[in-house]
Amino acid sequence: MDSVYVYCEIEGTTVKDVSLELLTKGRKLANTLGVKLECVIAGAGLDGVEKQVLPFGVDKVHIFDAPGLFPYTSNPHTSILVNLFKEEDPQICLMGATVIGRDLGPRVSSALFSGLTADCTELEIGDFDMTCGLDADKKPIVKHFENKLYQIRPAFGGNIVATIVNPEHRPQMATVREGVMKKEVLDPNYKGEVVRHDVAKYVPAAEYVVKVLDRHVEQAKHNLKGAPIVVAGGYGVGSKENFDMLFELAKELHAEVGASRAAVDAGFVDHDRQIGQTGVTVRPKVYIACGISGQIQHIAGMQDSGIIISINSDPNAPINSIADYVINGTVEEVLPKMIKYYKQNTK
Amino acid sequence: MALKIVVLAKQVPDTRNVGPDAMTPEGTVNRAALPAVFNPEDLNALEQALRLKDQFPGSTISVVTMGLPKSAEVIRESLFRGADFGYVVTDRCLGGADTLATSYTLSQAIRKIGDYDIILGGRQAIDGDTAQVGPQIAEKLGLTQVTYAEEIISLDEKARKVVIKRHIDGGVETVEAPLPLVVTVNGSAAPCRPRNAKRVMKYKNATVPAERPAEKADEIAARNAAKPYLNINQWGAADIDADLNQVGKAGSPTNVKAVKNIVFKAKESRVMTGSDADVEGLIVELLNDKIIG
């Protein structure tokens, strides 16, 4: 009853970082609300998996361990959450805004008739006054709700930030991208209850309808999330060839290359380098934005960077307002000089 | 065997090209300043549907959209490219819908169409980027789903199974799923074929009733009597037997508490030019401060 739940995603038998980040956030929300933090882990061969999550302050770990639950398929995992939530009636459920979370979350919300907000960049607890029509004197009727989950996300092309609340339905569901929340171990010896459920009770055999014939997961080719310096390019870089300059500067600085969505959509770089609300969130020591105008979705994914350097031919680019250093110039003009003078001054 | 294919399409404001006039001074979205376009990933879904139709002659493609009457434009675009039938679900009471209410409305429309083997849609729409409506429809229709699809590799009509390549985090997988099925297609899938000139000639005057000017209604009705394919189906909430508590604002659990324009916490920036002296000065300063190097 009333708990905060996190659906923990696994690869093999390892709980993913995005889920551990959400456990840290979930612990804080649960503390604010004065309730328990619980989590669900579903997969195969999960002996001892609770050790990975308990240190994040989980009060109760629900384990569903059966062949057929890994690799993930939609229906069995939906059945687990829907049936468990019918019993437990949690007030909040958080998931990664990953392929799995974005496949599973909407199914669960549809089955339970609950609200779900995708790709949140902040989560808070607060009160909500909802106007529901007018009374006889034409005054608005206001319903007051306390301690609801504010689901905050950029919306509409990143021009606005919307705070979404679903006050009347449970659980309040939200997905969050990897890297948006910070992962912090609460107590390595945190004591929580571990429940190993009878999977057959929750998942009818008929739900195993999709067969995974073949599956390739590669280790990430780069470590954008953890890089101390990021050189990121936007549409203003101009071409795939021009991105080579970013890679060259990144090589010199031992940095990683990132990109805005516009640069990814234009085909300048691979999708996995996208920084922002619908990509990776980064917090490097130095962020060098090359030809990035700075739509809110992008800023959402890099605003916590230490030093921000913006190279832009448009002196009024929005990103310049959050930059520590603004270089008015084109990427073609400035980057070769940066490479040259870095080399000259480090020899 | 011929397949009954349903494609879900949405007309969306083109948020990819947002200009400074996209917001009104009051901080609301200035929809008039944004061109309306066919949601890009729905076009990828249409292409997968057209490939199935090529492969299984006699198959039919029904395109369903929910929106204002002018969203019939996406139906016409689909007809130009090879779709057979179009349905525009439009009604005042459907406004203000979140993804859950939208999925209910579309699932009712699909039920009304009735016979379907596969339902295809884009992974997500660019005005919301939620990717929720496809899976929510699948759940409501009691079907399974394959999201993030890259390609329908094969479809076995006798065994009623389909093999699909899809994206997962950090990789790809190939899955086999039973028909009927909901599939949401990625933007990286094959792009949609262009319009067919003959079909453009045939369907360019196809409309829903709500698009027709009142003074020309009789004239159009007379013309369409001889050319029934120029009538795009227009359905209201009653036509799809919708429960009014599950559509529009009433059927939406999510509420927007606040919307605000972004105000960046402006820093005091140091502004410089791209001259050699300025760039070298910055590099040396960052090196001296041990920020880089």
Interface residues (C-beta under 8 A of the other chain):
Chain A: P71 T73 S74 N75 T78 T98 V99 I100 R102 D103 L104 G105 P106 R107 S109 S110 A111 F113 S114 G115 L116 T117 A118 D119 F128 M130 Y150 Q151 P154 A155 F156 G157 G158 N159 I160 V161 A162 T163 I164 V165 N166 P167 E168 H169 V209 V210 K211 V212 L213 D214 R215 H216 V217 E218 Q219 A220 I229 L253 A262 D265 H271 T278 K285 V286 Q295 I296 I299 G306 I307 I308 I309 S310 I311 P315 P318 N320 S321 I322 A323 D324 Y325 V326 I327 N328 G329 T330 E333 V334 K337 M338 Y341 Y342 Q344 N345 T346
Chain B: P13 T15 R16 V18 A22 M23 G27 V29 D98 T99 L100 S103 D127 G128 D129 T130 A131 Q132 V133 G134 P135 Q136 A138 E139 K140 T144 Q145 V146 T147 Y148 V163 H167 I168 D169 G170 G171 V172 E173 T174 V175 E176 A177 P178 S188 S252 P253 T254 N255 V256 K257 A258 V259 K260 N261 I262 F264 K265 A266 K267 S269 R270 V271 M272 T273 G274 D276 D278 V279 E280 L282 I283 V284 L286 L287 I291 I292 G293
